[in-house]
């Protein structure tokens, strides 16, 4: 996925996350943030800085993102089997 690509459905989001999981299984040791602690820290930092990142790519941060769904998804992954 590239910065300009869009996820248009819950199913596409799930497929994207599965792709990240597969990529981690193949090359996780090469990731900058290969531990869960570092990954979550980088995720929080990126979310904080997202408006600037979007601006750097000539885009606007989507105003209507479902932040609650994303937060609930992350929280649920701590206990979901």
N, C-alpha and C positions, 0 to 999 in steps of 0.2 A: 504494500500500500504506500502511496506517495501522499504528500501533504495535501494536494488538491483533491484527492479522492474522497468520496462521501460514502458513509454507511447510511443506508436508507431504511433499514428495518432491524427489528430485534434479531431476526435470523441471520442477517448479514453481520451484525455485531458479534453474535455467538460464533459464527464461522471465522471471523477475524481473530477473536480471542483464541480459538482452537489453533489457528495458524501460528499465533505467537507461541503457544504451548509447544507445538511441533518444532518450531524454530529453536526454542530454548532447549528442547531435547537433543537437537542436532548440534547446536553451536552455542549453548548457554555460557560456556566458559569464556567465550569471546565477548559477551555483552559487557558494556561499561558498568551496568548495575545488575550483576549476576546473583546477588543474594536478595531475598525478599525484603530485608531491611533497607538495602540501598535502592531497590526498585520502588518501594512505596515512598521513600524519601524523594526520589527523583520525580515520581508521579505528582506528589504534592507540590514540589517546586515548579514543575511544568504547568500545573493548573494555575498556580499563583501568577506565572509569567505569560500565560496563554495569549492575553491581549497583545502583548508586544511581539510574540512569535507570529501570530496571525498578521499583524501589521507588516512585519519583515517580509512576508510572502505576498503582500498586497491584498490581503483578505480582511474581512471583518469577523470578529468573534461572533459565532451564532448567538443571538440574544435569547432564543427560546429553547436552549438545551434543557433536557430533563435531568437536572443535576440530582434530584432525589432518587430517580431510578438508578443512576450510576452509583450513587452512594450506597443504596440498598443492595445492589448487586455485589459491590465489593465487600460489604459487611456479611452478606449471606455466604460468600465464598469461604468465610472463616469456619463455617460449621456444616455447610451443605455437602452431601456425599455424591 
